């Protein structure tokens, strides 16, 4: 997935932006341009200072809790072991029936990835032998010569 995490702006940069705004020499838009930040960040920083008196970066807000717990992942492992050819849709239906958890197909897929399980099925047939034929240009030349 997309794991490019942006770091918070340093306290030093934040302080320099606030100092530049307090000098009042340039507009907030110009200050944002000079420091290489978005204008909205300057406004958010000033609002944060006004409301809390602090300009330090705020902690990350977290995220949504995972729908598939460790217990669910163990059940998913058992389902795959019992029916290795099951589709994502079938696995989802079984999870709903046995674990009473309703999740999307992509959640099932991410669960399988977290478990290191592949969705790709191995073929039960042996691979076909490759035929050793003449390159295409030689075959075309032979056809052309036989027609003339």
N, C-alpha and C positions, 0 to 999 in steps of 0.2 A: 504494500500500500504506500501511500505517499508520506514518507517519514522525514520530510524536510521541516525541521522545527526551527522557528525563528527565535533568536535570543532577544531578551529585553534590552532596550537601550541603556547604556551605562549611566550610572549616577552622575559622572562627570559631564557627559553630554547633556543630560537633563538640566543640570545646574547652569551650564553655559547658555542653554536656550532660555531659561528663566531670567538669567542676568541680562541677556540681550533684549528681551521683551521689556524688562524693567527700565532699561536705558531709554527706551522709546524712540530710538533713532530710526529704526526701520519698521516696516509693516510686518505683521505676523507671517504673511505669505512670503515675504522676502527672507525673513529669518529662517523659516522652514527650508527654503531653497538653499540658503547658505550652509545650513547644518545637514542637509541631505535627508530631511525627514518630510513626511507629509504634513500639510498645513493642519489637518485635523488632529494630528498628534500634538501639535503645539497647543491647540485649544483644550484637548483632553488633559494635557499636563498642567495647564494653568487652572483648570477646573479642579483637578485632584489636589493641587496646592491650596486652592481657596477653601475646599471642603474639608480636607484632612490636615492641612499644614505640612504635608510631606510630599516629596516628589519621587520617592523610591519606587521601583517597579512593584506592582501588585503581584501576589502569588497567582499561579495558574488556577483557573476556575475548575479544573478537573475535566470530567467528561461523563458520558453515560456509562452506567454499570453494564457489564457484560451480561447478556441474557443466558448464555450457556455457562453454568458454573462448572467447577471441577467434577462434581457429581454427574452433571449432564454429559460432560466430555467422556467420562468413563462408560456411560450408557451408550454413547455414540460409537465408541471403540468396540463395544460388544455387538452392537447392531451390524457394524461393518464386518466383524469377524464371522457373524452368523450368516450374513448375506452379502458377500463381497461384490456382487454384480448389481447391487441396488443403486438406483438413480438417486440424485439429490432429493427429488420429489418424494420418492419412496422412503428415504431416510427421514425426511421432515415429517411425513405422515406417521411413521413409527415413533418418532420422538414425541409427537403430540399425543399419540395413543398411550405410550408407556410412561412418559415422564410428565405429561400434562403441561408441556411448554410449547407455545406456539411461536415459531421463528420463521424468518424468511429463508429462501434458498441460499442467499449469499451468506447468511449467518451459519448455515450448515456447512457451506464451503469453507468459510474461515475457520470453523471448528475442526474440520478435517485437516486444514493446513497447519493449525496449531498442534495437532496430534502427529503431524508428519506423514499423514496418509494421503495417498494419491487418488484422484478421481479417475485417472486413466486406467483402463482395463487392459490386461495383457491378453494377447490373442491366444486362443487354445490351439489354433492350427499352426503347423510348422511353417516357417517362411518359404515362399515359393523360390525355386531355384532360378537364378538369373540366366537368361539365355545369352549366349555369346553370338551376337549377330554382327554383321558388317556395319560400319558407320553409315549413317543415313545418306551421305553424299554418294557412297559407293552403290548402295541399293538403288538410288535414283538413277545413277549412271547406267546400271544394268537394265533397268526398266526402259530407259530411253533407247539404249542400244538394241534391245530386243524388238522394239517397235519399228525400228528403221530397217 
